[in-house]
Amino acid sequence: MKLSDEAYTTAILHAAKHPASSVTGLLVGGSTQSVERVVPLVHNWTDLAPMTEVASSLVEASLSSTEKIVGVYHAPASAIETSAAPSAVKLAQVVARKLSTDAVLLQVNNALLASTTAHALQPFSVSASGQVRSVPVADVALADGQASIERVKSEVAKGTWEHIVDFDDHLQDTSLNWLQQRPRAAVA
């Protein structure tokens, strides 16, 4: 699977913006092998199914004809959590049913957020029946490789995540557009 720089950056900065909370978002691309962007969903209501369902439906309705939801990313609140989170697995299971193939679940490994040698994602494959299979970390490639890792580490260190907006943020301030994340360069 190849992950765009924008997708990796947004997922990691979403996790960094809410360090005391679990965060969840959706992976969007043309296939499960190519994730072009992510849409941050929640940081407060990660176990509240109705909120996630509403947000997921809104994301689905906003996609272009060439895009589809191909999976889920999740960052646990705990720095030591390495197994796939049950709430993220359930959401990935719904995605797999819609895809008629396994969905991708990328779990942020919080212990690797400061790494300059490896990305901070642990991939899983989730079937429509809810079967979870761990996938080798090497099966996830970043489009910009090492440059993405170093850039995200620098942004996390500087705290430059104010432009990351999820559905929870939108519910607090409806003027915030959570469906279309702005690249860092577009932030004034």
JOURKA-V655682 format. One record per residue. RES is the residue in three letters. SS is DSSP state (alpha for helix, beta for strand, coil for the rest). OMEGA is omega in whole degrees, 0 to 359 (none if undefined). Layout:
BEGIN
res->{RES/RES}
ss->{SS/SS}
omega->{OMEGA/OMEGA}
END
This chain:
BEGIN
res->{MET/LYS/LEU/SER/ASP/GLU/ALA/TYR/THR/THR/ALA/ILE/LEU/HIS/ALA/ALA/LYS/HIS/PRO/ALA/SER/SER/VAL/THR/GLY/LEU/LEU/VAL/GLY/GLY/SER/THR/GLN/SER/VAL/GLU/ARG/VAL/VAL/PRO/LEU/VAL/HIS/ASN/TRP/THR/ASP/LEU/ALA/PRO/MET/THR/GLU/VAL/ALA/SER/SER/LEU/VAL/GLU/ALA/SER/LEU/SER/SER/THR/GLU/LYS/ILE/VAL/GLY/VAL/TYR/HIS/ALA/PRO/ALA/SER/ALA/ILE/GLU/THR/SER/ALA/ALA/PRO/SER/ALA/VAL/LYS/LEU/ALA/GLN/VAL/VAL/ALA/ARG/LYS/LEU/SER/THR/ASP/ALA/VAL/LEU/LEU/GLN/VAL/ASN/ASN/ALA/LEU/LEU/ALA/SER/THR/THR/ALA/HIS/ALA/LEU/GLN/PRO/PHE/SER/VAL/SER/ALA/SER/GLY/GLN/VAL/ARG/SER/VAL/PRO/VAL/ALA/ASP/VAL/ALA/LEU/ALA/ASP/GLY/GLN/ALA/SER/ILE/GLU/ARG/VAL/LYS/SER/GLU/VAL/ALA/LYS/GLY/THR/TRP/GLU/HIS/ILE/VAL/ASP/PHE/ASP/ASP/HIS/LEU/GLN/ASP/THR/SER/LEU/ASN/TRP/LEU/GLN/GLN/ARG/PRO/ARG/ALA/ALA/VAL/ALA}
ss->{coil/beta/beta/coil/alpha/alpha/alpha/alpha/alpha/alpha/alpha/alpha/alpha/alpha/alpha/alpha/alpha/coil/coil/coil/coil/coil/beta/beta/beta/beta/beta/beta/beta/beta/beta/coil/coil/beta/beta/beta/beta/beta/beta/beta/beta/beta/coil/coil/coil/coil/coil/coil/alpha/alpha/alpha/alpha/alpha/alpha/alpha/alpha/alpha/alpha/alpha/alpha/alpha/alpha/coil/coil/coil/coil/coil/beta/beta/beta/beta/beta/beta/beta/beta/coil/coil/coil/coil/coil/coil/coil/coil/coil/coil/alpha/alpha/alpha/alpha/alpha/alpha/alpha/alpha/alpha/alpha/alpha/alpha/alpha/alpha/coil/coil/coil/beta/beta/beta/beta/beta/beta/coil/alpha/alpha/alpha/coil/coil/coil/coil/coil/coil/coil/coil/beta/beta/beta/beta/beta/beta/coil/coil/coil/coil/coil/beta/beta/beta/coil/coil/alpha/alpha/alpha/coil/beta/beta/coil/coil/coil/alpha/alpha/alpha/alpha/alpha/alpha/alpha/alpha/alpha/alpha/alpha/alpha/alpha/coil/coil/coil/coil/coil/coil/coil/coil/alpha/alpha/alpha/alpha/alpha/alpha/coil/coil/coil/coil/coil/coil/coil/coil/coil/coil/coil/alpha/alpha/alpha/coil/coil}
omega->{177/182/179/177/180/181/181/181/182/180/183/180/174/178/182/181/183/187/181/183/167/176/180/177/182/176/182/178/178/179/178/179/183/178/183/181/175/176/178/181/191/170/178/191/185/179/182/187/182/179/181/179/179/181/180/178/178/177/181/180/183/185/174/182/180/182/171/175/184/180/187/166/183/174/179/177/182/179/184/181/180/178/181/181/181/181/178/178/180/179/178/177/177/178/180/178/181/181/188/174/180/176/178/171/177/179/179/175/185/180/182/182/180/182/174/183/183/175/188/184/172/182/174/172/183/180/178/178/178/177/182/178/176/180/179/179/181/179/176/179/176/183/180/175/183/180/178/181/181/180/181/178/179/180/177/180/180/182/183/181/183/181/178/184/176/182/177/178/180/179/177/179/187/176/180/181/183/182/180/179/177/175/183/183/181/182/181/none}
END
